[in-house]
């Protein structure tokens, strides 16, 4: 899977994009993970109401399980596919054999 990074866009194009912490373009409907300043997961859900042109506090995380809506600072979020890739790189994608 090839994802766009901020470096692949001109400065003017960057101003019009909404992007995650790692530079991947964010789109409404994406499943995402929100992190705090220590890298701990604080919320998980679906991105809604994100508007291009604003990098911070841009969008809402809709969490169906808790029926909550949380403000999403995109610089504190990662797409769930990117989190899955990180887990695979660390060898953590599979459950250990159980009893």
ABEGO torsion letter per residue (X at the ends): XBBBBAAABBAAAAAABBBBAAGBBBBBGBBBBBBBAAGBBABBEBBBGBBBGBABGBEBBBBAAAGBBBBBBAAABBBAAAAAAAAAAAGAABBBBBX
